Amino acid sequence: MVNDQELKSLIKTILNEMVEGNSSNENGQQNAEKSTHSSNSGNNADAVLPDISEVEIKKELLVPEPNNEEGYYELKAKSPARLGVWHTGARYLTTTSLRFKADHAAAQDAVFSYVDEEFVDKNQLFPTQTVVVDKDEYVTRPDLGRQFSDEEKEKIKQHCGHPEVQIVVGDGLSSAAVEANLEDILPAIKQGLNMHGVEVGNDLFVKHCRVPAMDVIGELTDAEVVCLLVGERPGLVTAESMSAYIAYKPTVNMPEAKRTVISNIHQGGTPPVEAGAHIADLIKRMIDHKASGLDLNKV
């Protein structure tokens, strides 16, 4: 069996050969000499490979000598899909394969990491949590992510009272989405509601939160409208997508059709500030018409 030291040595040798081989093929003898230097420096314990996730996919074109390079870039700019990745034989290029794995790792991290407690305190969110005990249970038992203990219910009642609008922040399936968007979207919502003369209660943060947790909070606070800002399931395009689930007087086991959803809130989708302004207008409309979801569309 290969021990850890032998395995590390083998991996380092393969990486050095890849760097040297790629440089030789792409740039000729001059870069081959540079790759030798790079290979030697690779034996240095302090040497690191560049962060492949920093490359913007929409600006990267790996197809050699495309017939319409300008058109290709235009197409890539309009889609988050991985276009123009090319291949070597029947396989993806090493760069393409590594980027896929890096994005997949970022998505996993978003699901299994937690929102920093200092971030919660900084944004003046009152912390509470569902009956879920850890991330493994959160993923495997969605039903528990919508339930609160009697103790937590009492805390919510005492902290929130009976506001006109109750804003809830939930970690959901992406802690990264909360930390990336909240500081922009929350002030935008509050400013918009303030302009409409709508009262906003004390904000909540729910750990291990599923969307129907907002229904319990709705019953506990008797708020006119509950707005849940929650991290969505991350994908390979972004791990920072947030959604807003909004409902007029939500109740436990209410039909999903009574919820209004604003999705894809992130810098590459709907910018959080723009989404916040739209959400504020939407909440005011719900209050005026006493409806949400499909019922609001009928008005």
Disulfide bonds with the S-S distance in Angstrom:
none
